[in-house]
Amino acid sequence: MKKILAACAALTLLASCSGGDDDGLTVGLSYVPDVQFFPFYVALDQGFFEDAGVDVELRHHGAQEPLFTALTTGEEDIVFAGGDEVMFARAEGVDAKNFATLYQTYPVTLIVPEDSAIESPVDLEGKSVGIPGEYGENYFGLLAMIDAYGLEDVTVDSIGFTQMAALSRGDVDAVIGFVNNDAVAMSAQGFAVRTIDLAPDLPLIGPGLSAMVDSFDENSDAYRAVLEGVEMALDYAEANPEETLDIVTGYVPGMSDPQVREAAALTFEATLPLYRGDGTVGAQDIQRWADMSDFMSRIGILSVPVPAEDAMTTEIVR
């Protein structure tokens, strides 16, 4: 994932920053550099964070670094993580709280070969599904699907991040992946696939921004500035898709390759609507959070109940 070092550039914000760097806030973007994080790259490159009163630097880390470790140690001030991941972390004792939901639609989906007989999750009985492992949004999405359809005979295989290879070889009948990443990448590489919704009214919340609870008194203005920079970047990207991909090329290895850029363009097109939602960047839906809390508690994902208000706030954006 990636990390962004967001600094309070304006003197009024600078006085309030308490992050891992004397000059600003560290915002962690999880996993390796990828086009799906384009709003952050664009906001940095075009000076939108500065315009909003925040300086930004990128800090990347791979999948092996635990998602919330740098946040809890103070190395990061903000982390890009799923709402369900935040709720799970809260149950495990991490005092983090989400303040903005960036993907307004949960991005995880069921992926099958185009010629598969699987048309609905109910068709998975007696078949196998591959997931990276028993953690994170892929896993939570799988559990929500199994619960929604009452599936009883599904083999779950942990295949790492090899969804395309495992599916194309026939090692598994289906995989759980990201609609704006895994599914798009498979199609771009010539492997025809279909996506199937995991469940109606999926009780999960996707990627957003979270910070430690005790940081909000000091850093709320800076957090709002980060979101303002992201919103300006989304406006720019929507109006300037090719220029956006040019900017992303400076952050994502391999993007100068025409084929890689072509695939990245597809991911960009699939990701922009996730950020946009109903038009309010970072919009919070308290009822959805409450539904997710009930679901995760009911099926045993949470070791202890986590009320919605403990895992999210509308202090920064409603």
Secondary structure, DSSP 8 states (H G I E B T S, - for coil): -EEEEEEE-SHHHHTT--SSBTTBEEEEE-SS--GGGHHHHHHHHTTHHHHHTEEEEEEE--TTS-TTHHHHHTS-SEEEEEHHHHHHHHHTT--EEEEEE--SS--EEEEEETT-S--SGGGGTT-EEEES-SSHHHHHHHHHHHHHHT--S-EEEE--S-HHHHHHHTSSSEEEEETTTHHHHHHHTT--EEEE-S-TT-----EEEEEEGGGHHHHHHHHHHHHHHHHHHHHHHHH-HHHHHHHHHTTSTTTTSHHHHHHHHHHHHHHHHHHHTTS-TB---HHHHHHHHHHHHHTT-SSS---HHHHB-SSS--
